[in-house]
Amino acid sequence: MTSRTALITAGVGAVTALAVAGATPALARPPAADSDTATVSVLHAVPGLTVDVYADGRELVPDFKPGDLTDPRQLDAGSYDIQVFEDGEGPDGEPAVQKKVEVPAGADATVVAHLDENGTPTLDAYVNDLSKPAAGKARLTVRHVAAAPPVDVRAGGTPVFKDLTNPDEAKGEVTAGTVRADVVLAGTDTVAVGPADLNLAEGTHTVVYAWGSAQDENLALKTQTFDDLRSSPTGSPTGGTGTGTGTGTG
């Protein structure tokens, strides 16, 4: 591994370390998706608004509160018209956000309602990698879904991963173990989240969502953890959801 690759990998691990602190135990996932279905979770990452989520005119998630992440469920693969309404206003009202989202066949996906970098509600769908990491490793994914400028990830006070922007993700594998890190607004020493310590378990995949608003000083972290990953992409891994929070400064 080159020194640059090692540096980036360490940075991804640092962000994930912050978010998993205090995570709840993993929940059972549904059976593996077949060629016509996908496993889908939905994350509400728009602060201050309880919503109802509709897919193609049918209610998918009622009374959805900021920071909530649904249990995974099976849906037919394909393109969905996702509408997010303020609680009680759908489906005939004006959606707070609406977007066509593609759910690939056989995939495990997370649909995220969040703020873009300018603070406007939006939707994005991410496909989760459920392949098994190498022996002694943990897979880490960090997704920037906050109304915030780019962030740097620091390990021991030193920036090791720079300029992660909304709605991009960074991912890689790190050596399982304990990491201490924090997240700062890019190019500054302004701490957005952390510092925190985390023991990353071997053979797991943890997805970290940085969400909220830097201007409103409510930046937070949410984690989604997948356990018992399989070498085969058609295996039936188990996984679940967890929580983690951190305060931010604008």
Secondary structure in CASP SS format (residue, H / E / C, confidence):
PFRMAT SS
TARGET T0000
AUTHOR 0000-0000-0000
METHOD secondary structure of the structure
MODEL  1
M C 1.00
T C 1.00
S H 1.00
R H 1.00
T H 1.00
A H 1.00
L H 1.00
I H 1.00
T H 1.00
A H 1.00
G H 1.00
V H 1.00
G H 1.00
A H 1.00
V H 1.00
T H 1.00
A H 1.00
L H 1.00
A H 1.00
V H 1.00
A C 1.00
G C 1.00
A C 1.00
T C 1.00
P C 1.00
A C 1.00
L C 1.00
A C 1.00
R C 1.00
P C 1.00
P C 1.00
A C 1.00
A C 1.00
D C 1.00
S C 1.00
D C 1.00
T E 1.00
A E 1.00
T E 1.00
V E 1.00
S E 1.00
V E 1.00
L E 1.00
H E 1.00
A E 1.00
V C 1.00
P C 1.00
G C 1.00
L C 1.00
T C 1.00
V E 1.00
D E 1.00
V E 1.00
Y E 1.00
A E 1.00
D C 1.00
G C 1.00
R E 1.00
E E 1.00
L E 1.00
V E 1.00
P E 1.00
D E 1.00
F E 1.00
K C 1.00
P C 1.00
G C 1.00
D C 1.00
L E 1.00
T C 1.00
D C 1.00
P C 1.00
R E 1.00
Q E 1.00
L E 1.00
D E 1.00
A C 1.00
G E 1.00
S E 1.00
Y E 1.00
D E 1.00
I E 1.00
Q E 1.00
V E 1.00
F E 1.00
E E 1.00
D C 1.00
G C 1.00
E C 1.00
G C 1.00
P C 1.00
D C 1.00
G C 1.00
E C 1.00
P C 1.00
A C 1.00
V E 1.00
Q E 1.00
K E 1.00
K E 1.00
V E 1.00
E E 1.00
V E 1.00
P C 1.00
A C 1.00
G C 1.00
A C 1.00
D E 1.00
A E 1.00
T E 1.00
V E 1.00
V E 1.00
A E 1.00
H E 1.00
L E 1.00
D C 1.00
E C 1.00
N C 1.00
G C 1.00
T C 1.00
P E 1.00
T E 1.00
L E 1.00
D E 1.00
A E 1.00
Y E 1.00
V E 1.00
N C 1.00
D C 1.00
L C 1.00
S E 1.00
K C 1.00
P C 1.00
A C 1.00
A C 1.00
G C 1.00
K E 1.00
A E 1.00
R E 1.00
L E 1.00
T E 1.00
V E 1.00
R E 1.00
H E 1.00
V E 1.00
A E 1.00
A E 1.00
A C 1.00
P C 1.00
P C 1.00
V E 1.00
D E 1.00
V E 1.00
R E 1.00
A E 1.00
G C 1.00
G C 1.00
T E 1.00
P E 1.00
V E 1.00
F E 1.00
K E 1.00
D E 1.00
L E 1.00
T C 1.00
N C 1.00
P C 1.00
D C 1.00
E E 1.00
A E 1.00
K E 1.00
G E 1.00
E E 1.00
V E 1.00
T E 1.00
A C 1.00
G E 1.00
T E 1.00
V E 1.00
R E 1.00
A E 1.00
D E 1.00
V E 1.00
V E 1.00
L E 1.00
A C 1.00
G C 1.00
T C 1.00
D C 1.00
T C 1.00
V E 1.00
A E 1.00
V E 1.00
G E 1.00
P E 1.00
A E 1.00
D E 1.00
L E 1.00
N E 1.00
L E 1.00
A C 1.00
E C 1.00
G C 1.00
T C 1.00
H E 1.00
T E 1.00
V E 1.00
V E 1.00
Y E 1.00
A E 1.00
W E 1.00
G E 1.00
S E 1.00
A C 1.00
Q C 1.00
D C 1.00
E C 1.00
N C 1.00
L C 1.00
A E 1.00
L E 1.00
K E 1.00
T E 1.00
Q E 1.00
T E 1.00
F E 1.00
D E 1.00
D C 1.00
L C 1.00
R E 1.00
S C 1.00
S C 1.00
P C 1.00
T C 1.00
G C 1.00
S C 1.00
P C 1.00
T E 1.00
G E 1.00
G E 1.00
T E 1.00
G E 1.00
T E 1.00
G C 1.00
T C 1.00
G C 1.00
T C 1.00
G C 1.00
T C 1.00
G C 1.00
END
